[in-house]
Amino acid sequence: MNDINDASIIAALGRHMTNQVARQTAAASNLANLDTPGYKAREASFADALDGELSQVAKTAPGHLGGGASTDAAGTTEVAGLAARRDGNNVQLDRELLNMNRAAGDFSAAQTALSAKFRLVRYAINEGR
């Protein structure tokens, strides 16, 4: 049986917010290198975040899932399939701005849910008086 409690919800929202910060950081880095010759766009990948989480599970229970790869949850990978300009740079301004906006929206949604959870806790504490 899967136990869903306040601590697991808060932890999941925290991980989600951390992943959105990594996505936004990768997009900002790409934008900063928009005019750097030979620069290849990078993105925070879901696979790296999942591997990071699995490595945490493996640390707490050594036999569980056979151990995970030791990757950083904020790891980035090179984006494949983007057309490169003559200077070898493949950063696309519109794509990076869209990625930043999506990450900011996802972060804001998680932040709103976390804020609501803390408001409920504060309400419960104050009603007890």
N, C-alpha and C positions, 0 to 999 in steps of 0.2 A: 504494500500500500504506500502511496506517495503522500507524505505529509507536507501540506502547504501551510506555512505559518508566516507570521509577520517578518521574522528574521530572514526567511528564504526569499520573500518578496522584496525586501529592502536590499538584500545582497544581489538579487537578479537585476534590480533597477540600477544599482551601483555599477555592475558589470556592463550593462547596456550603455550607461552614460560614459564609462571609460572607453568602450569601443567607438562611440560616436566622437569622442575627443580625438581618438587615433585617426579616424576617417577625416576629420576636419584638419588635423595637423598635416596629414599626407597631402590633402588638397592645397593647403596653404604653402607647403613646401614646393609643390608643383608650380603654383602661381609665382612664387618667388624666383623660380628658375625658368620662367617662360621664355626668356631671351638667351638662355645659356646654350651655346652650341653643343650638340651631342647629348644633351640631357634627355633621359627617358622617364616618362611619367610613372609614378608609383602610386599604389593604393594599399590601404589597410585591408587585408583579406579576411574573410570569414573563417577560412580554413586555419589561418594562423591563430585567430582568437579561440577557435574550438580546440586546437592542439594545446594552447596555453591552459585552457580550462581542464582538459583531460590530464595534463601533467600535474595539476593541482590534486585531482582525484587520485592519481597514482601515488602521490606523496602521502596522502592521508590513509590510503589502503593499498599497500604494496602489491597484492595479488589482483586487485581490481582492474579489469580491462587490459591486463598485460602491460601496463605502463604506457605513458604517452610521450610524444616527442617533446623535447625541451625547447620550446619556442616562446618568444615574448609575445604577449597578447597584443602589443602595439606594433608588431612586426609588419613590414610592408613588402610587397612584391611588385615587380615591374609589370606594367599593364601591357598585355599582348594585343595585337591587332589594330593599333592606332597608326594612322598615316603619319609619316615623318616629313618634315619640311626639308629643304635643301641643306640646311645646317645640321641635320640629324636629330633635331629636337622634335618630340612628338606630343608636347603638351598642348592641349586644346582649351582655350580660355572658357568657352561656354560649358564644356564638360566639367571643368574644375569648379566653376561657380555653382553649377547645379549640384555637384557633390557636396560642396560646403553648405548650401542651403538645406539639402536633405538631412545632412548630419546635424545641423543646428535645429531643425524641426524635430527630429527624433530625440535629440537631447532635451529639448524643451518639453516634449510630451512626457518623457521619463521624469523630468524634474517636477512637472505638475502632479504626476501620480505620487511621487515621493512626498511632496509638500502636503497633499491631501491626507496621506497616511499619517504624517506627523501632526496635522491638525486634529485628526481623530484621537490620537494619543493624548494631545494636550487637552482636548475636550473631556476625555475620560478622567484625566487627572483632576481637572478643575471642578468637575461635577461631584467628585468625592468629598469636597469640603462642605 
